[in-house]
Every structure is written in structure tokens, then in C-alpha cells.
Amino acid sequence: MKQLILSIAAVAVFSFTSCSSDDDGGTSCEQLLINLNAAAEAWIQNPESQSHCNDYRASIEAFMGRECTGSDAYASLLAELSCSDL
């Protein structure tokens, strides 16, 4: 599972080129991706932490909600990520 998370994060980082064309003054896709990667690293370091899992889940949802490039790659990961089991 850690390999899957790191692989998806790496693909997103290297394939990230742009965000939605409209600038609504919200958090940029670049910042959302930085936040997502930081949350993923924190959760990987402590996979038993429900707090880290919830933060990671929220970061994925924010990245996908902004419809950033590569966000669709996280749909299956989000579906499998169950923080309530911790």
C-alpha cells in the first residue's frame, strides 16, 4: 500500500503541469499538491494514526475538488482509504 501511495504521489508530482484555468483566489493546485504530499509522508511515517489518515484523506479530497491535473489518479486510492478502521 505504501508503494501505491508513493507511486501515485510521484506520478502526480512529475505529471503536474497546470490547474483549472479559472483563478478563483483559492488555494493553487501546486500548494494543494504540496499539502497532499506532506500529508502522505506524515501518514506513511505513522500509518496507525487516525489523525494523519484523516489529514491525508482531506488533502486528497481538496486536490480532487479543485480538479487539478492528475487528480483523477487519486479516485481509487480515496475509495480504498478507510481511516475509521484505525
Long-range contacts (C-beta under 8 A, 24 or more apart in sequence): 2-44, 2-47, 4-77, 5-40, 5-43, 5-44, 5-77, 6-40, 6-44, 8-73, 8-74, 8-77, 9-36, 9-37, 9-40, 11-70, 11-73, 12-36, 12-70, 12-73, 12-74, 13-37, 15-69, 15-70, 16-68, 16-69, 16-70, 17-69, 18-69, 19-66, 19-67, 19-68, 19-69, 20-66, 20-67, 20-68, 26-66, 27-62, 27-66, 29-63, 29-66, 29-68, 29-69, 32-59, 32-62, 32-63, 32-66, 32-68, 33-63, 33-68, 35-59, 35-62, 35-63, 36-60, 36-62, 36-63, 48-86, 49-86, 50-83, 50-84, 50-86, 53-81, 53-83, 53-86, 54-83, 56-81, 57-81, 57-83
